[in-house]
Amino acid sequence: MTKTAPCSSARTIAVAKELERVMRLDRGRLIATLAAGLRDLSLAEEVLQEAAISALGHWGRAGLPTSPQGWLLQVARRKAIDRLRRDKRSKLHAETLAILAADDVAPADDDIPDHRLRLIFACCHPALETKSRVALTLRTVCGLTTPEIARAFLDNSTTMGQRLSRAKAKIAAAGIAFSVPEPEFWDARLDAVLTSVYLIFTTGYIAAPDEPRDLCHEAEYLMRLIDQLRPDDPEIEGALAMMLLIGARRAARIGPDGASLPPAEQNRSLWDNARIAEGRAILARAVERRKAGPFQIKAAIADCQMADTGPDWPQIAALYGALWTHEPTPVVALNHGVALAEAGELKTALALVESLESQLPNYQPWHAASAALHAMSGDHKKAAAAYRQAIATAPGEAEALFLKKRLAKLAH
Protein backbone atom coordinates (compact mmCIF):
# COMPACT_ATOMS: atom_id res chain seq x y z
CA MET A 1 0.00 0.00 0.00
CA THR A 2 1.49 3.34 -1.03
CA LYS A 3 0.66 6.99 -0.80
CA THR A 4 -0.33 8.87 -3.96
CA ALA A 5 2.85 10.39 -5.39
CA PRO A 6 3.39 13.59 -7.35
CA CYS A 7 4.89 13.52 -10.82
CA SER A 8 8.25 13.99 -12.50
CA SER A 9 11.13 15.89 -10.92
CA ALA A 10 9.12 16.99 -7.89
CA ARG A 11 8.49 13.33 -7.03
CA THR A 12 12.17 12.48 -7.50
CA ILE A 13 13.20 15.27 -5.14
CA ALA A 14 10.59 14.24 -2.59
CA VAL A 15 11.76 10.62 -2.70
CA ALA A 16 15.41 11.59 -2.31
CA LYS A 17 14.63 13.85 0.66
CA GLU A 18 12.51 11.19 2.38
CA LEU A 19 15.16 8.51 1.86
CA GLU A 20 17.83 10.83 3.25
CA ARG A 21 15.65 11.58 6.27
CA VAL A 22 14.93 7.92 6.97
CA MET A 23 18.57 6.90 6.63
CA ARG A 24 19.69 9.74 8.87
CA LEU A 25 17.16 9.07 11.62
CA ASP A 26 16.67 5.30 11.43
CA ARG A 27 19.85 3.83 9.95
CA GLY A 28 21.10 2.70 13.35
CA ARG A 29 17.82 1.00 14.22
CA LEU A 30 17.66 -0.76 10.82
CA ILE A 31 21.30 -1.89 10.97
CA ALA A 32 20.75 -3.21 14.50
CA THR A 33 17.66 -5.17 13.44
CA LEU A 34 19.42 -6.67 10.42
CA ALA A 35 22.60 -7.48 12.34
CA ALA A 36 20.65 -9.19 15.10
CA GLY A 37 19.22 -11.64 12.55
CA LEU A 38 22.18 -11.95 10.19
CA ARG A 39 24.91 -12.00 12.86
CA ASP A 40 27.10 -10.18 10.35
CA LEU A 41 27.54 -6.43 10.69
CA SER A 42 29.22 -5.93 7.32
CA LEU A 43 26.48 -7.83 5.52
CA ALA A 44 23.82 -5.83 7.35
CA GLU A 45 25.38 -2.55 6.22
CA GLU A 46 25.80 -3.72 2.65
CA VAL A 47 22.26 -4.99 2.13
CA LEU A 48 20.74 -1.90 3.72
CA GLN A 49 22.75 0.27 1.34
CA GLU A 50 21.56 -1.86 -1.59
CA ALA A 51 17.98 -1.51 -0.38
CA ALA A 52 18.40 2.28 -0.20
CA ILE A 53 19.61 2.34 -3.81
CA SER A 54 16.60 0.25 -4.86
CA ALA A 55 14.31 2.63 -2.99
CA LEU A 56 15.31 5.57 -5.15
CA GLY A 57 13.98 3.85 -8.26
CA HIS A 58 11.01 1.99 -6.78
CA TRP A 59 9.65 4.87 -4.69
CA GLY A 60 10.13 7.20 -7.63
CA ARG A 61 7.84 4.99 -9.74
CA ALA A 62 5.31 3.78 -7.18
CA GLY A 63 5.37 6.54 -4.59
CA LEU A 64 6.46 6.47 -0.97
CA PRO A 65 5.48 3.32 0.95
CA THR A 66 3.32 3.59 4.04
CA SER A 67 6.34 2.58 6.15
CA PRO A 68 9.60 3.52 4.42
CA GLN A 69 11.56 1.91 7.26
CA GLY A 70 9.62 -1.33 6.95
CA TRP A 71 10.08 -1.36 3.17
CA LEU A 72 13.86 -0.91 3.51
CA LEU A 73 14.04 -3.66 6.11
CA GLN A 74 12.04 -6.09 3.99
CA VAL A 75 14.09 -5.45 0.83
CA ALA A 76 17.37 -5.61 2.75
CA ARG A 77 16.39 -9.00 4.17
CA ARG A 78 15.57 -10.30 0.69
CA LYS A 79 18.93 -9.12 -0.60
CA ALA A 80 20.63 -10.82 2.34
CA ILE A 81 18.82 -14.07 1.54
CA ASP A 82 19.93 -13.87 -2.09
CA ARG A 83 23.52 -13.37 -1.03
CA LEU A 84 23.50 -16.18 1.50
CA ARG A 85 21.98 -18.60 -0.96
CA ARG A 86 24.71 -17.80 -3.46
CA ASP A 87 27.45 -18.09 -0.84
CA LYS A 88 27.86 -21.81 -0.15
CA ARG A 89 30.53 -21.00 2.45
CA SER A 90 28.12 -19.05 4.62
CA LYS A 91 28.26 -19.96 8.31
CA LEU A 92 24.58 -19.24 8.76
CA HIS A 93 22.47 -22.36 9.14
CA ALA A 94 19.55 -23.24 6.88
CA GLU A 95 17.18 -22.47 9.73
CA THR A 96 18.39 -18.85 9.78
CA LEU A 97 17.66 -18.55 6.08
CA ALA A 98 14.23 -20.03 6.71
CA ILE A 99 13.51 -17.46 9.43
CA LEU A 100 14.59 -14.62 7.16
CA ALA A 101 12.49 -15.94 4.30
CA ALA A 102 9.43 -16.41 6.50
CA ASP A 103 9.63 -12.84 7.77
CA ASP A 104 8.92 -11.40 4.34
CA VAL A 105 6.22 -8.87 5.12
CA ALA A 106 7.22 -5.23 5.32
CA PRO A 107 6.54 -4.28 8.95
CA ALA A 108 5.06 -0.95 9.98
CA ASP A 109 7.55 1.41 11.55
CA ASP A 110 6.05 0.83 15.01
CA ASP A 111 6.48 -2.94 14.57
CA ILE A 112 10.24 -2.84 13.97
CA PRO A 113 11.97 -4.02 17.16
CA ASP A 114 14.66 -1.75 18.54
CA HIS A 115 17.89 -3.74 18.76
CA ARG A 116 20.22 -0.74 19.06
CA LEU A 117 21.28 -1.61 22.60
CA ARG A 118 22.44 -5.01 21.30
CA LEU A 119 24.37 -3.25 18.54
CA ILE A 120 26.02 -0.84 20.98
CA PHE A 121 27.16 -3.72 23.19
CA ALA A 122 28.58 -5.55 20.18
CA CYS A 123 30.45 -2.48 18.95
CA CYS A 124 31.82 -1.79 22.44
CA HIS A 125 32.89 -5.34 23.20
CA PRO A 126 36.07 -5.48 25.36
CA ALA A 127 37.73 -7.66 22.69
CA LEU A 128 37.96 -4.55 20.49
CA GLU A 129 40.47 -1.81 21.22
CA THR A 130 39.03 1.40 22.59
CA LYS A 131 39.48 3.53 19.47
CA SER A 132 37.81 0.87 17.33
CA ARG A 133 34.85 0.68 19.72
CA VAL A 134 34.29 4.41 19.48
CA ALA A 135 34.69 4.53 15.70
CA LEU A 136 32.43 1.54 15.10
CA THR A 137 29.71 2.95 17.35
CA LEU A 138 29.82 6.27 15.52
CA ARG A 139 29.59 4.49 12.17
CA THR A 140 26.86 1.95 12.88
CA VAL A 141 24.65 3.56 15.51
CA CYS A 142 25.08 7.26 14.72
CA GLY A 143 25.58 6.89 10.99
CA LEU A 144 28.67 9.08 10.67
CA THR A 145 30.61 8.56 7.47
CA THR A 146 34.12 7.17 7.47
CA PRO A 147 35.63 10.57 6.48
CA GLU A 148 33.74 12.27 9.34
CA ILE A 149 35.06 9.75 11.87
CA ALA A 150 38.57 10.01 10.44
CA ARG A 151 38.46 13.80 10.80
CA ALA A 152 37.41 13.54 14.44
CA PHE A 153 40.37 11.27 15.19
CA LEU A 154 42.83 13.16 12.97
CA ASP A 155 43.25 10.06 10.79
CA ASN A 156 42.97 9.77 7.03
CA SER A 157 39.89 8.09 5.58
CA THR A 158 41.79 5.05 4.29
CA THR A 159 43.29 4.31 7.70
CA MET A 160 39.95 4.73 9.44
CA GLY A 161 38.21 2.57 6.84
CA GLN A 162 40.71 -0.19 7.48
CA ARG A 163 40.19 0.14 11.24
CA LEU A 164 36.44 -0.19 10.83
CA SER A 165 36.81 -3.20 8.52
CA ARG A 166 39.12 -4.95 10.99
CA ALA A 167 36.73 -4.29 13.86
CA LYS A 168 33.76 -5.74 11.96
CA ALA A 169 35.84 -8.73 10.89
CA LYS A 170 36.88 -9.34 14.48
CA ILE A 171 33.25 -9.29 15.63
CA ALA A 172 32.43 -11.89 12.98
CA ALA A 173 35.49 -14.07 13.61
CA ALA A 174 35.10 -14.04 17.39
CA GLY A 175 31.40 -14.75 17.19
CA ILE A 176 30.57 -11.71 19.30
CA ALA A 177 26.84 -11.84 19.91
CA PHE A 178 24.49 -8.99 19.09
CA SER A 179 22.85 -9.22 22.47
CA VAL A 180 22.63 -7.55 25.84
CA PRO A 181 24.88 -9.45 28.28
CA GLU A 182 23.49 -11.73 30.94
CA PRO A 183 23.15 -10.13 34.40
CA GLU A 184 26.46 -11.51 35.68
CA PHE A 185 28.35 -9.83 32.83
CA TRP A 186 26.31 -6.63 32.72
CA ASP A 187 28.47 -4.39 34.94
CA ALA A 188 31.77 -5.24 33.25
CA ARG A 189 30.39 -4.75 29.74
CA LEU A 190 28.41 -1.63 30.66
CA ASP A 191 31.57 0.15 31.75
CA ALA A 192 33.11 -0.42 28.31
CA VAL A 193 29.96 0.95 26.65
CA LEU A 194 29.74 4.06 28.84
CA THR A 195 33.46 4.74 28.52
CA SER A 196 33.27 4.48 24.73
CA VAL A 197 30.33 6.88 24.54
CA TYR A 198 32.05 9.32 26.91
CA LEU A 199 35.15 9.26 24.70
CA ILE A 200 32.91 10.30 21.81
CA PHE A 201 31.73 13.20 23.97
CA THR A 202 35.22 14.34 24.98
CA THR A 203 36.41 14.14 21.36
CA GLY A 204 33.61 16.49 20.38
CA TYR A 205 34.11 18.75 23.40
CA ILE A 206 37.62 19.76 22.37
CA ALA A 207 36.95 19.68 18.61
CA ALA A 208 37.33 22.75 16.42
CA PRO A 209 34.10 24.72 15.88
CA ASP A 210 34.07 23.94 12.14
CA GLU A 211 33.64 20.17 12.62
CA PRO A 212 30.85 18.93 10.30
CA ARG A 213 29.26 16.70 12.95
CA ASP A 214 28.71 17.62 16.60
CA LEU A 215 30.12 14.61 18.44
CA CYS A 216 28.90 15.95 21.79
CA HIS A 217 25.38 15.85 20.38
CA GLU A 218 25.96 12.32 19.02
CA ALA A 219 27.26 11.13 22.40
CA GLU A 220 24.35 12.66 24.27
CA TYR A 221 21.97 10.99 21.81
CA LEU A 222 23.63 7.63 22.47
CA MET A 223 23.58 8.06 26.25
CA ARG A 224 19.93 9.06 26.25
CA LEU A 225 19.20 6.06 24.03
CA ILE A 226 21.01 3.71 26.43
CA ASP A 227 19.12 5.26 29.36
CA GLN A 228 15.84 4.82 27.49
CA LEU A 229 16.56 1.22 26.50
CA ARG A 230 17.95 0.27 29.92
CA PRO A 231 16.15 2.58 32.39
CA ASP A 232 16.74 2.96 36.14
CA ASP A 233 20.46 2.08 36.02
CA PRO A 234 22.39 4.52 38.28
CA GLU A 235 25.63 4.35 36.31
CA ILE A 236 23.90 5.15 33.03
CA GLU A 237 22.17 8.04 34.79
CA GLY A 238 25.50 9.14 36.25
CA ALA A 239 27.16 9.12 32.84
CA LEU A 240 24.31 11.10 31.29
CA ALA A 241 24.35 13.59 34.17
CA MET A 242 28.11 14.05 33.78
CA MET A 243 27.79 14.78 30.07
CA LEU A 244 24.96 17.25 30.63
CA LEU A 245 26.85 19.12 33.36
CA ILE A 246 30.10 19.32 31.41
CA GLY A 247 28.28 20.06 28.17
CA ALA A 248 26.41 22.93 29.86
CA ARG A 249 29.74 24.80 30.07
CA ARG A 250 30.66 24.24 26.45
CA ALA A 251 29.82 27.73 25.17
CA ALA A 252 32.09 29.23 27.84
CA ARG A 253 35.01 26.85 27.33
CA ILE A 254 36.89 29.21 25.01
CA GLY A 255 37.54 32.81 26.08
CA PRO A 256 37.36 35.91 23.84
CA ASP A 257 41.07 35.59 23.06
CA GLY A 258 40.72 31.98 21.85
CA ALA A 259 42.26 30.36 24.92
CA SER A 260 40.53 27.56 26.80
CA LEU A 261 39.29 28.38 30.27
CA PRO A 262 38.79 26.18 33.36
CA PRO A 263 35.33 26.35 34.97
CA ALA A 264 36.48 28.77 37.68
CA GLU A 265 37.42 31.37 35.04
CA GLN A 266 34.48 30.92 32.68
CA ASN A 267 31.71 33.40 32.01
CA ARG A 268 28.84 31.78 33.88
CA SER A 269 26.25 33.74 31.93
CA LEU A 270 27.15 31.50 28.97
CA TRP A 271 26.37 28.30 30.86
CA ASP A 272 23.23 26.39 29.85
CA ASN A 273 21.12 26.50 33.00
CA ALA A 274 18.50 24.10 31.66
CA ARG A 275 21.14 21.42 31.07
CA ILE A 276 22.63 22.06 34.50
CA ALA A 277 19.23 21.62 36.14
CA GLU A 278 18.54 18.43 34.20
CA GLY A 279 22.00 17.02 34.95
CA ARG A 280 21.65 17.70 38.67
CA ALA A 281 18.18 16.14 38.77
CA ILE A 282 19.39 12.98 37.01
CA LEU A 283 22.42 12.78 39.31
CA ALA A 284 20.21 13.12 42.39
CA ARG A 285 17.99 10.32 41.10
CA ALA A 286 21.03 8.10 40.51
CA VAL A 287 22.47 8.76 43.98
CA GLU A 288 19.13 7.89 45.60
CA ARG A 289 19.50 4.34 44.23
CA ARG A 290 22.32 3.78 46.78
CA LYS A 291 24.64 2.03 44.34
CA ALA A 292 27.62 4.31 43.90
CA GLY A 293 29.79 3.90 40.81
CA PRO A 294 32.55 5.76 38.99
CA PHE A 295 30.33 7.67 36.57
CA GLN A 296 28.14 8.97 39.39
CA ILE A 297 31.27 10.16 41.18
CA LYS A 298 32.55 11.87 38.02
CA ALA A 299 29.19 13.59 37.61
CA ALA A 300 29.41 14.79 41.22
CA ILE A 301 32.90 16.17 40.50
CA ALA A 302 31.54 18.06 37.49
CA ASP A 303 28.76 19.43 39.68
CA CYS A 304 31.21 20.56 42.39
CA GLN A 305 33.23 22.43 39.78
CA MET A 306 30.11 24.52 39.14
CA ALA A 307 29.26 25.43 42.74
CA ASP A 308 27.81 28.92 43.16
CA THR A 309 30.84 30.26 45.02
CA GLY A 310 33.36 28.58 42.71
CA PRO A 311 34.78 25.04 42.57
CA ASP A 312 34.46 23.19 45.88
CA TRP A 313 38.01 21.86 45.88
CA PRO A 314 37.96 20.02 49.24
CA GLN A 315 34.87 18.10 48.12
CA ILE A 316 36.37 17.49 44.68
CA ALA A 317 39.51 16.09 46.30
CA ALA A 318 37.40 13.81 48.49
CA LEU A 319 35.45 12.61 45.45
CA TYR A 320 38.64 11.77 43.57
CA GLY A 321 39.71 9.77 46.61
CA ALA A 322 36.44 7.85 46.35
CA LEU A 323 36.89 7.42 42.60
CA TRP A 324 40.29 5.82 43.23
CA THR A 325 38.57 2.87 44.93
CA HIS A 326 36.74 2.18 41.64
CA GLU A 327 39.46 3.21 39.18
CA PRO A 328 42.94 3.00 40.74
CA THR A 329 44.68 4.52 37.72
CA PRO A 330 47.49 7.07 37.36
CA VAL A 331 45.09 9.50 35.66
CA VAL A 332 42.72 9.47 38.63
CA ALA A 333 45.68 9.93 40.97
CA LEU A 334 46.86 12.91 38.87
CA ASN A 335 43.46 14.59 39.07
CA HIS A 336 43.37 13.88 42.80
CA GLY A 337 46.72 15.62 43.14
CA VAL A 338 45.52 18.72 41.30
CA ALA A 339 42.41 18.89 43.49
CA LEU A 340 44.51 18.54 46.66
CA ALA A 341 46.72 21.43 45.55
CA GLU A 342 43.71 23.64 44.87
CA ALA A 343 42.32 22.65 48.28
CA GLY A 344 45.48 23.92 49.98
CA GLU A 345 47.47 20.71 50.35
CA LEU A 346 50.24 21.71 47.94
CA LYS A 347 53.07 19.70 49.50
CA THR A 348 51.07 16.46 49.44
CA ALA A 349 49.86 17.21 45.93
CA LEU A 350 53.35 17.85 44.56
CA ALA A 351 54.66 14.61 46.01
CA LEU A 352 51.77 12.68 44.50
CA VAL A 353 52.06 14.26 41.04
CA GLU A 354 55.86 13.86 40.90
CA SER A 355 55.50 10.18 41.85
CA LEU A 356 53.45 9.64 38.68
CA GLU A 357 56.11 10.83 36.23
CA SER A 358 57.35 7.35 35.33
CA GLN A 359 53.79 6.15 34.70
CA LEU A 360 52.69 9.17 32.64
CA PRO A 361 55.82 10.34 30.79
CA ASN A 362 53.97 11.10 27.54
CA TYR A 363 50.64 12.19 29.04
CA GLN A 364 50.13 15.87 28.21
CA PRO A 365 47.89 16.66 31.23
CA TRP A 366 50.64 15.40 33.56
CA HIS A 367 53.04 18.04 32.23
CA ALA A 368 50.34 20.72 32.49
CA ALA A 369 49.53 19.71 36.08
CA SER A 370 53.19 19.54 37.03
CA ALA A 371 53.71 23.03 35.61
CA ALA A 372 50.76 24.47 37.53
CA LEU A 373 51.82 22.91 40.83
CA HIS A 374 55.45 24.00 40.51
CA ALA A 375 54.25 27.51 39.69
CA MET A 376 52.13 27.48 42.85
CA SER A 377 55.16 26.38 44.88
CA GLY A 378 57.33 29.16 43.44
CA ASP A 379 59.67 26.89 41.44
CA HIS A 380 59.39 28.85 38.20
CA LYS A 381 62.26 27.04 36.49
CA LYS A 382 60.58 23.62 36.75
CA ALA A 383 57.22 25.17 35.98
CA ALA A 384 58.50 26.79 32.77
CA ALA A 385 60.05 23.54 31.53
CA ALA A 386 56.84 21.64 32.21
CA TYR A 387 54.72 24.32 30.54
CA ARG A 388 56.84 24.15 27.38
CA GLN A 389 56.43 20.38 27.22
CA ALA A 390 52.67 20.67 27.79
CA ILE A 391 52.37 23.34 25.10
CA ALA A 392 54.27 21.21 22.59
CA THR A 393 51.82 18.32 23.05
CA ALA A 394 48.57 20.26 23.65
CA PRO A 395 45.51 18.69 21.95
CA GLY A 396 44.45 21.94 20.28
CA GLU A 397 45.21 25.62 19.74
CA ALA A 398 42.88 26.74 22.54
CA GLU A 399 44.62 24.53 25.08
CA ALA A 400 48.06 25.60 23.86
CA LEU A 401 47.15 29.29 24.15
CA PHE A 402 45.90 28.81 27.70
CA LEU A 403 49.23 27.25 28.67
CA LYS A 404 51.23 29.95 26.87
CA LYS A 405 49.43 32.59 28.92
CA ARG A 406 50.31 30.73 32.12
CA LEU A 407 53.93 30.46 31.01
CA ALA A 408 54.07 34.19 30.27
CA LYS A 409 52.81 34.97 33.79
CA LEU A 410 55.88 33.28 35.29
CA ALA A 411 58.03 36.13 33.96
CA HIS A 412 56.06 38.77 35.94
Helices and strands as residue ranges (DSSP letters): H 8-38, H 41-62, H 68-86, H 94-102, G 109-111, H 116-123, H 130-140, H 146-152, H 157-174, H 183-205, H 215-229, H 234-247, G 250-252, G 263-265, G 268-270, H 273-287, H 294-304, H 313-326, H 330-342, H 346-355, H 364-377, H 380-392, H 397-409
